[in-house]
Amino acid sequence: MKIWILQEDVNNYEHLTLANGGNEDWIEFGDMFKTRKLEDSWEPLKLKLINHDGKLKRGDMPYLSPGKPVFTKKAIESLRGFLEGNAEVLPIDYELQELFILNIINRIDAIDYEKSEIKYGDEKRIIRVKKYSFVVEKIKNQHIFKILNQLFGTVFVSDEFRNKVIESGLEGFKFVEVWDSEE
């Protein structure tokens, strides 16, 4: 069993930004996604494309902000079984295509603290992890999740999630292996 960090392929695929992207807007945006449900109060964010002179391709996971994945409708449909109960799929106001931002609400305490190398900050918040190790029983059947007390909200996915992305031909996804139960 492997666990991967889900990232956007920022070197090859488009980037988005808040249409009204002042510093205070970004702070407010970041504060919204702290494990609470947003569906009932959600108002679609207005986003715009960052112009890179056409050098970047349009994919199924454009970059917006770390730990806050944006998916196309095709990606949502392909991965729906993994997302249900684990992430809120929230619509975005974007002129060029139909996009959704994921609010990952599945936060689990699955770190094997004795085998991991972790730097802590205030209130036992995880600032940085040099080496991940997970408790196998806690990550079984967990296909997309975040870790409790991790400040920056890294999104983790299972092999099954990664394989479905590859099988579905989705573009713009990047996976970084952080743990293998066989090692």
Backbone as JSON Lines, residues from 0, in Angstrom:
{"i":0,"aa":"M","n":[0.85,-1.17,0.0],"ca":[0.0,0.0,0.0],"c":[0.9,1.24,0.0]}
{"i":1,"aa":"K","n":[0.55,2.21,-0.85],"ca":[1.31,3.46,-0.92],"c":[0.39,4.64,-0.64]}
{"i":2,"aa":"I","n":[0.98,5.7,-0.13],"ca":[0.28,6.97,0.05],"c":[1.03,8.02,-0.74]}
{"i":3,"aa":"W","n":[0.27,8.86,-1.4],"ca":[0.82,9.89,-2.29],"c":[0.31,11.26,-1.85]}
{"i":4,"aa":"I","n":[1.12,12.28,-2.05],"ca":[0.65,13.66,-1.93],"c":[0.08,14.04,-3.29]}
{"i":5,"aa":"L","n":[-1.11,14.6,-3.27],"ca":[-1.77,15.08,-4.49],"c":[-1.33,16.52,-4.74]}
{"i":6,"aa":"Q","n":[-0.78,16.77,-5.92],"ca":[-0.36,18.11,-6.3],"c":[-0.79,18.4,-7.72]}
{"i":7,"aa":"E","n":[-0.7,19.66,-8.08],"ca":[-0.94,20.09,-9.44],"c":[0.38,20.09,-10.2]}
{"i":8,"aa":"D","n":[0.34,19.77,-11.49],"ca":[1.53,19.83,-12.34],"c":[1.69,21.29,-12.79]}
{"i":9,"aa":"V","n":[2.31,22.08,-11.92],"ca":[2.39,23.53,-12.14],"c":[3.33,23.91,-13.27]}
{"i":10,"aa":"N","n":[4.2,23.02,-13.7],"ca":[5.14,23.34,-14.78],"c":[4.53,23.21,-16.16]}
{"i":11,"aa":"N","n":[3.43,22.47,-16.25],"ca":[2.87,22.19,-17.57],"c":[1.41,22.6,-17.75]}
{"i":12,"aa":"Y","n":[0.7,22.87,-16.65],"ca":[-0.73,23.14,-16.75],"c":[-1.1,24.49,-16.13]}
{"i":13,"aa":"E","n":[-2.23,25.02,-16.57],"ca":[-2.67,26.37,-16.21],"c":[-2.77,26.63,-14.7]}
{"i":14,"aa":"H","n":[-2.63,27.91,-14.37],"ca":[-2.77,28.4,-13.0],"c":[-3.93,29.37,-12.95]}
{"i":15,"aa":"L","n":[-4.63,29.37,-11.82],"ca":[-5.75,30.27,-11.6],"c":[-5.43,31.19,-10.42]}
{"i":16,"aa":"T","n":[-6.18,32.27,-10.32],"ca":[-6.06,33.16,-9.18],"c":[-7.43,33.75,-8.87]}
{"i":17,"aa":"L","n":[-7.56,34.3,-7.68],"ca":[-8.81,34.98,-7.33],"c":[-8.97,36.2,-8.23]}
{"i":18,"aa":"A","n":[-10.19,36.41,-8.74],"ca":[-10.42,37.56,-9.62],"c":[-10.18,38.86,-8.86]}
{"i":19,"aa":"N","n":[-10.57,38.89,-7.6],"ca":[-10.31,40.04,-6.74],"c":[-9.25,39.59,-5.74]}
{"i":20,"aa":"G","n":[-8.03,39.46,-6.19],"ca":[-7.0,38.79,-5.42],"c":[-6.1,39.66,-4.59]}
{"i":21,"aa":"G","n":[-6.67,40.54,-3.76],"ca":[-5.84,41.29,-2.84],"c":[-5.37,40.4,-1.7]}
{"i":22,"aa":"N","n":[-4.4,40.86,-0.95],"ca":[-3.83,40.09,0.14],"c":[-4.91,39.64,1.14]}
{"i":23,"aa":"E","n":[-5.81,40.54,1.52],"ca":[-6.87,40.18,2.47],"c":[-7.8,39.12,1.9]}
{"i":24,"aa":"D","n":[-8.04,39.17,0.58],"ca":[-8.88,38.16,-0.07],"c":[-8.24,36.78,0.03]}
{"i":25,"aa":"W","n":[-6.93,36.7,-0.16],"ca":[-6.22,35.42,-0.07],"c":[-6.22,34.89,1.36]}
{"i":26,"aa":"I","n":[-6.07,35.77,2.33],"ca":[-6.11,35.35,3.74],"c":[-7.48,34.79,4.07]}
{"i":27,"aa":"E","n":[-8.52,35.48,3.66],"ca":[-9.9,35.01,3.9],"c":[-10.13,33.68,3.19]}
{"i":28,"aa":"F","n":[-9.65,33.57,1.97],"ca":[-9.77,32.32,1.2],"c":[-9.12,31.16,1.95]}
{"i":29,"aa":"G","n":[-7.89,31.35,2.41],"ca":[-7.18,30.3,3.14],"c":[-7.88,29.89,4.41]}
{"i":30,"aa":"D","n":[-8.46,30.86,5.11],"ca":[-9.14,30.58,6.37],"c":[-10.43,29.78,6.19]}
{"i":31,"aa":"M","n":[-11.02,29.84,5.01],"ca":[-12.29,29.13,4.76],"c":[-12.14,27.63,4.87]}
{"i":32,"aa":"F","n":[-10.99,27.1,4.49],"ca":[-10.83,25.66,4.3],"c":[-10.13,25.01,5.49]}
{"i":33,"aa":"K","n":[-10.69,25.16,6.66],"ca":[-10.11,24.56,7.86],"c":[-11.02,23.47,8.41]}
{"i":34,"aa":"T","n":[-11.25,22.47,7.62],"ca":[-11.99,21.25,7.96],"c":[-13.47,21.44,8.26]}
{"i":35,"aa":"R","n":[-13.98,22.62,8.12],"ca":[-15.41,22.77,8.37],"c":[-16.15,22.65,7.04]}
{"i":36,"aa":"K","n":[-17.39,22.25,7.13],"ca":[-18.2,22.14,5.93],"c":[-18.6,23.52,5.45]}
{"i":37,"aa":"L","n":[-18.6,23.67,4.13],"ca":[-18.88,24.96,3.52],"c":[-20.14,24.96,2.66]}
{"i":38,"aa":"E","n":[-20.68,23.79,2.35],"ca":[-21.79,23.68,1.4],"c":[-22.94,24.64,1.67]}
{"i":39,"aa":"D","n":[-23.34,24.76,2.91],"ca":[-24.51,25.58,3.24],"c":[-24.27,27.07,3.08]}
{"i":40,"aa":"S","n":[-23.03,27.52,3.23],"ca":[-22.74,28.95,3.15],"c":[-21.93,29.32,1.91]}
{"i":41,"aa":"W","n":[-21.66,28.36,1.04],"ca":[-20.76,28.57,-0.09],"c":[-21.35,29.51,-1.13]}
{"i":42,"aa":"E","n":[-20.55,30.5,-1.52],"ca":[-20.83,31.34,-2.68],"c":[-19.67,31.14,-3.63]}
{"i":43,"aa":"P","n":[-19.95,30.75,-4.87],"ca":[-18.86,30.43,-5.8],"c":[-17.8,31.52,-5.89]}
{"i":44,"aa":"L","n":[-16.55,31.11,-5.75],"ca":[-15.43,32.03,-5.9],"c":[-15.31,32.45,-7.35]}
{"i":45,"aa":"K","n":[-15.0,33.71,-7.57],"ca":[-14.75,34.18,-8.93],"c":[-13.25,34.08,-9.17]}
{"i":46,"aa":"L","n":[-12.88,33.27,-10.16],"ca":[-11.48,33.04,-10.49],"c":[-11.17,33.52,-11.89]}
{"i":47,"aa":"K","n":[-9.88,33.75,-12.13],"ca":[-9.44,34.1,-13.47],"c":[-8.14,33.35,-13.77]}
{"i":48,"aa":"L","n":[-7.84,33.23,-15.04],"ca":[-6.65,32.56,-15.52],"c":[-5.44,33.48,-15.36]}
{"i":49,"aa":"I","n":[-4.33,32.92,-14.91],"ca":[-3.06,33.66,-14.92],"c":[-2.46,33.45,-16.3]}
{"i":50,"aa":"N","n":[-2.19,34.53,-16.97],"ca":[-1.69,34.46,-18.34],"c":[-0.21,34.08,-18.35]}
{"i":51,"aa":"H","n":[0.09,32.99,-19.01],"ca":[1.47,32.55,-19.2],"c":[1.78,32.49,-20.7]}
{"i":52,"aa":"D","n":[1.21,33.44,-21.44],"ca":[1.43,33.54,-22.89],"c":[1.12,32.24,-23.63]}
{"i":53,"aa":"G","n":[0.11,31.52,-23.14],"ca":[-0.3,30.29,-23.81],"c":[0.67,29.14,-23.69]}
{"i":54,"aa":"K","n":[1.66,29.23,-22.81],"ca":[2.69,28.2,-22.68],"c":[2.23,27.0,-21.86]}
{"i":55,"aa":"L","n":[1.18,27.19,-21.08],"ca":[0.7,26.1,-20.23],"c":[-0.59,25.51,-20.8]}
{"i":56,"aa":"K","n":[-0.74,24.21,-20.67],"ca":[-1.91,23.5,-21.2],"c":[-3.07,23.57,-20.21]}
{"i":57,"aa":"R","n":[-4.26,23.4,-20.75],"ca":[-5.45,23.28,-19.91],"c":[-5.57,21.82,-19.48]}
{"i":58,"aa":"G","n":[-5.68,21.61,-18.18],"ca":[-5.78,20.25,-17.65],"c":[-7.04,20.07,-16.82]}
{"i":59,"aa":"D","n":[-7.08,18.96,-16.13],"ca":[-8.23,18.63,-15.29],"c":[-8.02,19.01,-13.83]}
{"i":60,"aa":"M","n":[-6.82,19.58,-13.52],"ca":[-6.52,20.02,-12.16],"c":[-5.64,21.27,-12.24]}
{"i":61,"aa":"P","n":[-6.23,22.42,-12.59],"ca":[-5.42,23.64,-12.64],"c":[-4.99,24.06,-11.23]}
{"i":62,"aa":"Y","n":[-3.87,24.76,-11.14],"ca":[-3.34,25.18,-9.85],"c":[-4.03,26.46,-9.36]}
{"i":63,"aa":"L","n":[-4.42,26.46,-8.09],"ca":[-4.95,27.65,-7.43],"c":[-4.19,27.93,-6.14]}
{"i":64,"aa":"S","n":[-4.15,26.95,-5.25],"ca":[-3.52,27.14,-3.94],"c":[-3.22,25.77,-3.34]}
{"i":65,"aa":"P","n":[-2.09,25.62,-2.64],"ca":[-1.75,24.31,-2.07],"c":[-2.84,23.8,-1.12]}
{"i":66,"aa":"G","n":[-3.16,22.52,-1.24],"ca":[-4.13,21.89,-0.35],"c":[-5.58,22.18,-0.67]}
{"i":67,"aa":"K","n":[-5.82,22.9,-1.77],"ca":[-7.18,23.24,-2.18],"c":[-7.34,22.87,-3.66]}
{"i":68,"aa":"P","n":[-7.5,21.59,-3.94],"ca":[-7.54,21.15,-5.33],"c":[-8.74,21.68,-6.09]}
{"i":69,"aa":"V","n":[-8.49,22.02,-7.35],"ca":[-9.53,22.44,-8.28],"c":[-9.61,21.37,-9.36]}
{"i":70,"aa":"F","n":[-10.82,20.86,-9.62],"ca":[-11.03,19.81,-10.6],"c":[-12.02,20.27,-11.66]}
{"i":71,"aa":"T","n":[-11.85,19.73,-12.86],"ca":[-12.85,19.9,-13.91],"c":[-14.03,18.98,-13.64]}
{"i":72,"aa":"K","n":[-15.09,19.2,-14.4],"ca":[-16.27,18.32,-14.28],"c":[-15.89,16.88,-14.63]}
{"i":73,"aa":"K","n":[-15.03,16.7,-15.63],"ca":[-14.58,15.36,-16.03],"c":[-13.87,14.67,-14.86]}
{"i":74,"aa":"A","n":[-13.03,15.39,-14.15],"ca":[-12.31,14.81,-13.0],"c":[-13.28,14.45,-11.88]}
{"i":75,"aa":"I","n":[-14.23,15.33,-11.62],"ca":[-15.23,15.05,-10.58],"c":[-16.01,13.79,-10.92]}
{"i":76,"aa":"E","n":[-16.45,13.68,-12.16],"ca":[-17.22,12.51,-12.57],"c":[-16.39,11.23,-12.48]}
{"i":77,"aa":"S","n":[-15.14,11.29,-12.87],"ca":[-14.26,10.12,-12.85],"c":[-13.94,9.67,-11.43]}
{"i":78,"aa":"L","n":[-13.83,10.62,-10.5],"ca":[-13.37,10.33,-9.13],"c":[-14.47,10.39,-8.08]}
{"i":79,"aa":"R","n":[-15.71,10.54,-8.53],"ca":[-16.84,10.73,-7.62],"c":[-16.89,9.71,-6.47]}
{"i":80,"aa":"G","n":[-16.64,8.46,-6.76],"ca":[-16.69,7.42,-5.73],"c":[-15.68,7.63,-4.61]}
{"i":81,"aa":"F","n":[-14.56,8.25,-4.93],"ca":[-13.53,8.54,-3.93],"c":[-13.84,9.81,-3.15]}
{"i":82,"aa":"L","n":[-14.59,10.7,-3.76],"ca":[-14.85,12.01,-3.15],"c":[-16.03,12.0,-2.19]}
{"i":83,"aa":"E","n":[-17.03,11.17,-2.48],"ca":[-18.25,11.15,-1.66],"c":[-17.93,10.86,-0.2]}
{"i":84,"aa":"G","n":[-18.37,11.76,0.68],"ca":[-18.15,11.62,2.1],"c":[-16.78,12.08,2.57]}
{"i":85,"aa":"N","n":[-15.89,12.38,1.63],"ca":[-14.53,12.8,1.96],"c":[-14.23,14.24,1.57]}
{"i":86,"aa":"A","n":[-14.99,14.77,0.63],"ca":[-14.73,16.13,0.14],"c":[-16.04,16.75,-0.33]}
{"i":87,"aa":"E","n":[-16.17,18.03,-0.05],"ca":[-17.28,18.78,-0.63],"c":[-16.83,19.26,-2.01]}
{"i":88,"aa":"V","n":[-17.71,19.13,-2.98],"ca":[-17.43,19.57,-4.33],"c":[-18.18,20.88,-4.52]}
{"i":89,"aa":"L","n":[-17.42,21.98,-4.54],"ca":[-18.02,23.31,-4.54],"c":[-17.81,24.01,-5.89]}
{"i":90,"aa":"P","n":[-18.87,24.56,-6.47],"ca":[-18.74,25.21,-7.78],"c":[-17.91,26.49,-7.7]}
{"i":91,"aa":"I","n":[-17.29,26.82,-8.83],"ca":[-16.46,28.01,-8.96],"c":[-17.04,28.87,-10.09]}
{"i":92,"aa":"D","n":[-16.93,30.17,-9.95],"ca":[-17.33,31.11,-10.99],"c":[-16.12,31.37,-11.88]}
{"i":93,"aa":"Y","n":[-16.11,30.68,-13.03],"ca":[-14.96,30.77,-13.95],"c":[-15.49,30.71,-15.37]}
{"i":94,"aa":"E","n":[-15.13,31.69,-16.18],"ca":[-15.73,31.83,-17.51],"c":[-15.29,30.78,-18.53]}
{"i":95,"aa":"L","n":[-14.07,30.27,-18.42],"ca":[-13.51,29.45,-19.48],"c":[-13.94,27.98,-19.45]}
{"i":96,"aa":"Q","n":[-14.34,27.47,-18.3],"ca":[-14.8,26.09,-18.22],"c":[-15.45,25.86,-16.86]}
{"i":97,"aa":"E","n":[-16.16,24.74,-16.74],"ca":[-16.82,24.41,-15.48],"c":[-15.8,23.77,-14.54]}
{"i":98,"aa":"L","n":[-15.56,24.44,-13.41],"ca":[-14.59,23.97,-12.43],"c":[-15.21,23.9,-11.04]}
{"i":99,"aa":"F","n":[-14.58,23.07,-10.19],"ca":[-15.03,22.9,-8.82],"c":[-13.8,22.88,-7.91]}
{"i":100,"aa":"I","n":[-13.97,23.43,-6.71],"ca":[-12.91,23.35,-5.71],"c":[-13.32,22.3,-4.69]}
{"i":101,"aa":"L","n":[-12.34,21.54,-4.22],"ca":[-12.63,20.5,-3.24],"c":[-12.3,21.0,-1.85]}
{"i":102,"aa":"N","n":[-13.23,20.84,-0.96],"ca":[-13.0,21.08,0.46],"c":[-12.86,19.69,1.09]}
{"i":103,"aa":"I","n":[-11.62,19.3,1.36],"ca":[-11.36,17.97,1.92],"c":[-11.77,17.98,3.39]}
{"i":104,"aa":"I","n":[-12.83,17.26,3.7],"ca":[-13.34,17.24,5.08],"c":[-12.94,15.96,5.81]}
{"i":105,"aa":"N","n":[-12.32,15.03,5.09],"ca":[-11.85,13.8,5.71],"c":[-10.46,14.05,6.31]}
{"i":106,"aa":"R","n":[-10.43,14.32,7.61],"ca":[-9.17,14.53,8.34],"c":[-9.01,13.38,9.32]}
{"i":107,"aa":"I","n":[-7.9,12.7,9.23],"ca":[-7.69,11.53,10.08],"c":[-6.35,11.64,10.83]}
{"i":108,"aa":"D","n":[-6.3,10.99,11.96],"ca":[-5.09,10.93,12.76],"c":[-4.42,9.59,12.44]}
{"i":109,"aa":"A","n":[-3.71,9.54,11.31],"ca":[-3.17,8.28,10.81],"c":[-1.65,8.24,10.81]}
{"i":110,"aa":"I","n":[-1.01,9.26,11.31],"ca":[0.45,9.3,11.33],"c":[0.98,8.33,12.39]}
{"i":111,"aa":"D","n":[2.01,7.59,12.03],"ca":[2.76,6.79,13.0],"c":[3.85,7.73,13.51]}
{"i":112,"aa":"Y","n":[3.59,8.34,14.65],"ca":[4.46,9.4,15.16],"c":[5.85,8.89,15.55]}
{"i":113,"aa":"E","n":[5.97,7.64,15.92],"ca":[7.28,7.1,16.3],"c":[8.18,6.88,15.1]}
{"i":114,"aa":"K","n":[7.61,6.58,13.96],"ca":[8.41,6.3,12.76],"c":[8.53,7.49,11.82]}
{"i":115,"aa":"S","n":[7.74,8.53,12.04],"ca":[7.79,9.73,11.2],"c":[8.8,10.72,11.76]}
{"i":116,"aa":"E","n":[9.28,11.61,10.91],"ca":[10.15,12.7,11.33],"c":[9.37,14.0,11.13]}
{"i":117,"aa":"I","n":[8.98,14.63,12.26],"ca":[8.04,15.75,12.23],"c":[8.61,16.95,12.99]}
{"i":118,"aa":"K","n":[8.38,18.15,12.42],"ca":[8.71,19.4,13.12],"c":[7.39,20.03,13.54]}
{"i":119,"aa":"Y","n":[7.26,20.34,14.84],"ca":[6.03,20.91,15.37],"c":[6.18,22.4,15.64]}
{"i":120,"aa":"G","n":[5.04,23.09,15.58],"ca":[4.98,24.5,15.95],"c":[4.1,24.66,17.18]}
{"i":121,"aa":"D","n":[3.49,25.81,17.3],"ca":[2.59,26.08,18.42],"c":[1.42,25.11,18.43]}
{"i":122,"aa":"E","n":[0.93,24.82,19.62],"ca":[-0.25,23.99,19.82],"c":[-0.15,22.63,19.14]}
{"i":123,"aa":"K","n":[1.06,22.08,19.06],"ca":[1.31,20.77,18.45],"c":[0.87,20.67,16.99]}
{"i":124,"aa":"R","n":[0.85,21.82,16.32],"ca":[0.54,21.81,14.89],"c":[1.78,21.34,14.14]}
{"i":125,"aa":"I","n":[1.55,20.51,13.14],"ca":[2.65,20.0,12.32],"c":[3.05,21.09,11.33]}
{"i":126,"aa":"I","n":[4.3,21.49,11.39],"ca":[4.82,22.5,10.46],"c":[5.42,21.82,9.23]}
{"i":127,"aa":"R","n":[6.21,20.79,9.47],"ca":[6.88,20.11,8.36],"c":[7.08,18.65,8.71]}
{"i":128,"aa":"V","n":[6.96,17.81,7.7],"ca":[7.22,16.39,7.88],"c":[8.36,16.02,6.93]}
{"i":129,"aa":"K","n":[9.46,15.59,7.51],"ca":[10.61,15.17,6.7],"c":[10.42,13.74,6.2]}
{"i":130,"aa":"K","n":[9.77,12.93,7.01],"ca":[9.52,11.53,6.64],"c":[8.16,11.11,7.2]}
{"i":131,"aa":"Y","n":[7.3,10.65,6.3],"ca":[5.97,10.18,6.71],"c":[6.0,8.68,6.99]}
{"i":132,"aa":"S","n":[5.22,8.3,7.98],"ca":[4.89,6.91,8.23],"c":[3.45,6.9,8.71]}
{"i":133,"aa":"F","n":[2.68,5.94,8.23],"ca":[1.25,5.88,8.56],"c":[0.91,4.58,9.28]}
{"i":134,"aa":"V","n":[-0.16,4.62,10.04],"ca":[-0.7,3.43,10.69],"c":[-1.63,2.77,9.67]}
{"i":135,"aa":"V","n":[-1.25,1.58,9.24],"ca":[-1.95,0.9,8.15],"c":[-3.45,0.78,8.43]}
{"i":136,"aa":"E","n":[-3.83,0.39,9.64],"ca":[-5.25,0.19,9.96],"c":[-6.06,1.48,9.82]}
{"i":137,"aa":"K","n":[-5.41,2.62,10.02],"ca":[-6.12,3.9,9.96],"c":[-6.27,4.44,8.54]}
{"i":138,"aa":"I","n":[-5.45,3.96,7.61],"ca":[-5.55,4.47,6.24],"c":[-6.2,3.49,5.27]}
{"i":139,"aa":"K","n":[-6.54,2.31,5.76],"ca":[-7.26,1.37,4.88],"c":[-8.56,2.01,4.43]}
{"i":140,"aa":"N","n":[-8.81,1.93,3.14],"ca":[-10.03,2.48,2.52],"c":[-10.15,4.0,2.68]}
{"i":141,"aa":"Q","n":[-9.05,4.67,2.93],"ca":[-9.02,6.14,2.95],"c":[-8.37,6.59,1.64]}
{"i":142,"aa":"H","n":[-9.16,7.12,0.72],"ca":[-8.65,7.39,-0.62],"c":[-8.28,8.85,-0.86]}
{"i":143,"aa":"I","n":[-8.82,9.75,-0.08],"ca":[-8.41,11.15,-0.15],"c":[-8.64,11.72,1.25]}
{"i":144,"aa":"F","n":[-7.58,12.34,1.8],"ca":[-7.67,12.81,3.18],"c":[-6.58,13.83,3.49]}
{"i":145,"aa":"K","n":[-6.79,14.49,4.62],"ca":[-5.78,15.36,5.2],"c":[-5.48,14.82,6.59]}
{"i":146,"aa":"I","n":[-4.38,15.27,7.15],"ca":[-3.94,14.82,8.46],"c":[-4.34,15.85,9.51]}
{"i":147,"aa":"L","n":[-4.79,15.38,10.65],"ca":[-5.08,16.28,11.77],"c":[-3.83,17.05,12.15]}
{"i":148,"aa":"N","n":[-4.0,18.28,12.53],"ca":[-2.93,19.14,13.04],"c":[-1.85,19.5,12.03]}
{"i":149,"aa":"Q","n":[-2.08,19.27,10.74],"ca":[-1.08,19.69,9.76],"c":[-1.45,21.08,9.26]}
{"i":150,"aa":"L","n":[-0.6,22.03,9.54],"ca":[-0.87,23.43,9.31],"c":[-1.25,23.74,7.86]}
{"i":151,"aa":"F","n":[-0.52,23.19,6.92],"ca":[-0.73,23.58,5.52],"c":[-1.73,22.7,4.78]}
{"i":152,"aa":"G","n":[-2.25,21.68,5.41],"ca":[-3.34,20.92,4.81],"c":[-2.99,20.16,3.56]}
{"i":153,"aa":"T","n":[-1.88,19.45,3.56],"ca":[-1.5,18.6,2.44],"c":[-2.6,17.58,2.18]}
{"i":154,"aa":"V","n":[-2.88,17.34,0.9],"ca":[-3.89,16.36,0.51],"c":[-3.18,15.06,0.15]}
{"i":155,"aa":"F","n":[-3.6,13.98,0.79],"ca":[-3.04,12.66,0.54],"c":[-4.06,11.8,-0.2]}
{"i":156,"aa":"V","n":[-3.55,10.9,-1.05],"ca":[-4.43,9.98,-1.77],"c":[-3.82,8.58,-1.77]}
{"i":157,"aa":"S","n":[-4.69,7.61,-2.01],"ca":[-4.3,6.2,-2.05],"c":[-3.83,5.82,-3.46]}
{"i":158,"aa":"D","n":[-3.26,4.61,-3.54],"ca":[-2.91,4.04,-4.85],"c":[-4.13,3.95,-5.75]}
{"i":159,"aa":"E","n":[-5.26,3.55,-5.17],"ca":[-6.49,3.39,-5.96],"c":[-6.91,4.71,-6.59]}
{"i":160,"aa":"F","n":[-6.82,5.8,-5.83],"ca":[-7.16,7.13,-6.34],"c":[-6.22,7.47,-7.49]}
{"i":161,"aa":"R","n":[-4.92,7.33,-7.25],"ca":[-3.91,7.64,-8.28],"c":[-4.16,6.8,-9.54]}
{"i":162,"aa":"N","n":[-4.4,5.51,-9.35],"ca":[-4.62,4.63,-10.51],"c":[-5.86,5.05,-11.3]}
{"i":163,"aa":"K","n":[-6.91,5.48,-10.62],"ca":[-8.13,5.93,-11.31],"c":[-7.86,7.18,-12.13]}
{"i":164,"aa":"V","n":[-7.06,8.11,-11.59],"ca":[-6.68,9.31,-12.35],"c":[-5.96,8.91,-13.63]}
{"i":165,"aa":"I","n":[-5.01,8.0,-13.52],"ca":[-4.23,7.56,-14.68],"c":[-5.11,6.83,-15.68]}
{"i":166,"aa":"E","n":[-5.94,5.89,-15.21],"ca":[-6.85,5.12,-16.08],"c":[-7.83,6.03,-16.8]}
{"i":167,"aa":"S","n":[-8.25,7.11,-16.15],"ca":[-9.25,8.01,-16.72],"c":[-8.64,9.01,-17.69]}
{"i":168,"aa":"G","n":[-7.33,9.03,-17.8],"ca":[-6.66,9.95,-18.72],"c":[-6.74,11.41,-18.26]}
{"i":169,"aa":"L","n":[-6.89,11.62,-16.96],"ca":[-6.96,12.99,-16.45],"c":[-5.58,13.63,-16.5]}
{"i":170,"aa":"E","n":[-5.56,14.93,-16.83],"ca":[-4.29,15.64,-17.0],"c":[-4.12,16.73,-15.96]}
{"i":171,"aa":"G","n":[-2.87,17.03,-15.64],"ca":[-2.56,18.11,-14.72],"c":[-2.34,17.65,-13.29]}
{"i":172,"aa":"F","n":[-2.47,16.36,-13.03],"ca":[-2.27,15.79,-11.71],"c":[-0.8,15.4,-11.54]}
{"i":173,"aa":"K","n":[-0.31,15.58,-10.34],"ca":[1.04,15.15,-9.99],"c":[0.95,14.41,-8.66]}
{"i":174,"aa":"F","n":[1.63,13.29,-8.57],"ca":[1.61,12.49,-7.35],"c":[3.04,12.31,-6.84]}
{"i":175,"aa":"V","n":[3.22,12.57,-5.56],"ca":[4.52,12.4,-4.92],"c":[4.39,11.3,-3.88]}
{"i":176,"aa":"E","n":[5.09,10.2,-4.1],"ca":[5.02,9.09,-3.15],"c":[5.7,9.51,-1.84]}
{"i":177,"aa":"V","n":[4.97,9.35,-0.72],"ca":[5.53,9.71,0.58],"c":[5.63,8.53,1.53]}
{"i":178,"aa":"W","n":[4.99,7.41,1.18],"ca":[5.04,6.26,2.07],"c":[4.65,4.99,1.33]}
{"i":179,"aa":"D","n":[5.36,3.93,1.66],"ca":[5.08,2.59,1.1],"c":[5.09,1.62,2.28]}
{"i":180,"aa":"S","n":[3.99,0.92,2.48],"ca":[3.88,0.0,3.61],"c":[4.87,-1.17,3.5]}
{"i":181,"aa":"E","n":[5.4,-1.41,2.31],"ca":[6.34,-2.51,2.08],"c":[7.76,-2.16,2.53]}
{"i":182,"aa":"E","n":[8.02,-0.88,2.76],"ca":[9.39,-0.48,3.13],"c":[9.6,-0.52,4.63]}
